[in-house]
């Protein structure tokens, strides 16, 4: 891939680490899951908005949907979604994927896969819903379709001009999320989130 891909991967890691993770740490301390999201301008990669999961207020406020709620509540609502990059910490569940699509985004970039949500974070609901409702095995949805293109950030890193440095940064992000996941798992018993 080109230097542009390396630059984009580096910027997405910046936003994950410095904008989404601090919000998620606070959210996890309040009993929420570890999912977060952000939108950036395609033109200059500047951050427009970052958010995190807020399921303790409403079980629909997954990181992506909560971000979209906030996006449309503010002045940001006037920015065409075709001008934006949608960044999500974890590969979106079917509700979030649909919300991203209905909002008109033509892309989303994700850091952790559905399988990682299940295996590393003990949150298997994404894959269970894909299987039970839609009859899809892991990875069964079309990542490139008429509505959007789903892009794995780890795949971008491996295809970049500087995978070594980006891998180190990705490993630090993984370690931070592993720590937050332990906190969430230790505190989730008895919370009001239907699919905890």
C-alpha positions in Angstrom: 0.0 0.0 0.0 1.0 3.6 -0.3 2.3 6.2 2.1 -1.3 7.4 2.3 -2.3 4.1 3.8 0.5 4.3 6.4 -0.5 7.9 7.2 -4.1 6.9 7.6 -3.3 3.9 9.8 -1.1 6.0 12.0 -3.8 8.7 12.4 -6.4 6.1 13.2 -4.2 4.6 15.9 -3.7 8.2 17.2 -7.4 8.7 17.6 -7.9 5.3 19.1 -5.2 5.9 21.7 -5.6 9.6 22.5 -9.3 10.3 21.9 -11.4 7.1 22.2 -9.5 5.2 24.9 -9.7 7.9 27.6 -13.5 8.2 27.0 -13.8 4.4 27.2 -11.8 4.2 30.4 -14.3 6.5 32.0 -17.2 4.6 30.5 -15.8 1.2 31.7 -15.4 2.7 35.2 -19.2 3.5 35.1 -20.0 -0.1 34.0 -20.1 0.2 30.2 -18.5 -2.1 27.7 -15.2 -1.3 25.9 -16.6 -0.2 22.5 -16.0 3.3 21.1 -16.0 5.2 17.9 -15.0 8.4 16.1 -15.5 10.3 12.9 -12.7 12.1 11.1 -12.7 14.3 8.0 -11.4 12.5 4.9 -9.8 15.7 3.7 -7.3 16.3 6.5 -7.9 13.4 9.0 -9.0 15.9 11.7 -11.1 14.6 14.4 -14.8 15.6 14.3 -16.1 13.7 17.3 -15.3 10.7 19.5 -17.6 8.7 21.8 -17.8 5.5 23.7 -20.3 3.0 24.8 -23.1 4.2 27.1 -25.3 1.2 27.6 -25.8 1.8 31.3 -28.0 4.8 30.1 -29.6 2.9 27.2 -28.8 -0.6 25.9 -28.9 0.9 22.3 -26.0 3.3 23.0 -23.3 1.1 21.7 -20.2 3.1 21.0 -21.1 3.6 17.3 -24.7 4.4 17.9 -23.9 6.7 20.8 -21.5 8.5 18.5 -24.2 8.9 15.8 -26.6 10.2 18.4 -24.1 12.9 19.5 -23.1 13.6 15.9 -26.7 14.5 15.0 -27.4 16.4 18.1 -24.7 19.0 17.4 -23.5 21.3 14.6 -21.7 18.3 13.2 -25.0 17.1 11.8 -24.4 19.5 8.8 -21.2 17.7 7.7 -21.9 15.3 4.9 -21.1 11.8 6.0 -19.6 11.1 2.5 -16.8 13.5 3.7 -16.1 11.4 6.8 -14.2 8.4 7.9 -16.0 6.2 10.5 -13.6 4.7 13.0 -14.7 2.0 15.4 -12.7 0.2 18.1 -14.4 -3.2 17.4 -16.0 -4.5 14.2 -19.6 -3.3 14.5 -22.5 -5.5 15.5 -25.4 -5.7 13.1 -27.3 -2.8 14.8 -24.3 -0.5 14.6 -23.4 -1.6 11.1 -27.0 -0.8 10.0 -26.9 2.6 11.9 -23.6 3.5 10.1 -25.2 2.5 6.8 -28.5 4.4 7.5 -26.5 7.5 8.4 -24.9 7.4 4.9 -21.3 6.5 5.8 -19.6 4.8 2.9 -16.9 3.2 5.1 -15.9 2.1 8.6 -12.5 1.2 9.9 -12.2 -1.2 12.8 -9.4 -2.3 15.1 -10.7 -5.5 16.8 -12.6 -8.2 14.8 -15.8 -9.9 15.8 -13.8 -13.0 16.8 -11.6 -10.9 19.0 -14.7 -9.4 20.7 -15.8 -13.0 21.4 -12.4 -14.5 22.3 -10.4 -11.7 23.9 -13.2 -9.7 25.4 -15.7 -12.4 26.3 -18.5 -10.5 24.4 -19.8 -13.1 21.9 -23.1 -11.4 21.0 -22.1 -10.0 17.6 -21.3 -13.4 16.2 -24.2 -15.1 17.9 -26.6 -12.5 16.3 -25.0 -12.9 12.9 -25.4 -16.7 13.2 -28.9 -16.9 14.8 -30.6 -14.1 13.0 -28.9 -14.1 9.6 -27.4 -17.6 9.4 -23.9 -16.1 8.8 -20.7 -17.7 10.0 -17.9 -15.4 11.3 -16.8 -13.1 8.5 -19.9 -13.9 6.5 -21.1 -10.4 5.8 -19.8 -8.6 2.7 -17.1 -6.2 3.8 -17.4 -4.4 0.4 -20.9 -3.8 -0.8 -23.2 -1.2 -2.4 -23.3 0.7 0.9 -19.9 0.7 2.6 -16.4 -0.7 2.7 -15.3 -2.3 6.0 -11.6 -2.0 6.6 -9.5 -3.8 9.2 -6.9 -1.5 10.7 -4.5 -4.5 11.5 -4.8 -5.4 7.8 -3.9 -1.8 6.9 -0.9 -2.0 9.2 0.4 -5.2 7.6 0.1 -3.7 4.2 1.7 -0.4 5.1 5.2 0.9 4.4 6.1 0.9 8.1 4.4 -2.1 9.7 6.9 -2.5 12.6 6.3 0.9 14.2 2.6 0.7 13.7 2.5 -2.9 15.1 4.2 -1.6 18.3 1.6 1.1 18.6 -1.2 -1.4 17.9 0.2 -3.7 20.6 0.0 -0.8 23.2 -3.6 -0.2 22.2 -4.4 -3.9 22.6 -2.8 -3.9 26.1 -4.9 -0.9 27.1 -8.1 -2.6 25.9 -7.2 -5.9 27.6 -6.9 -4.0 30.9 -10.2 -2.2 30.4 -11.8 -5.5 29.4 -10.7 -7.1 32.7 -12.2 -4.2 34.6 -15.5 -4.5 32.7 -15.7 -8.3 33.1 -15.0 -8.0 36.9 -17.8 -5.5 37.3 -20.6 -6.6 34.9 -22.5 -8.9 37.2 -25.7 -7.3 38.2 -25.6 -4.4 35.7 -28.7 -3.5 33.8 -27.2 -4.2 30.3 -29.4 -6.9 28.7 -26.5 -8.6 26.7 -23.7 -7.9 29.2 
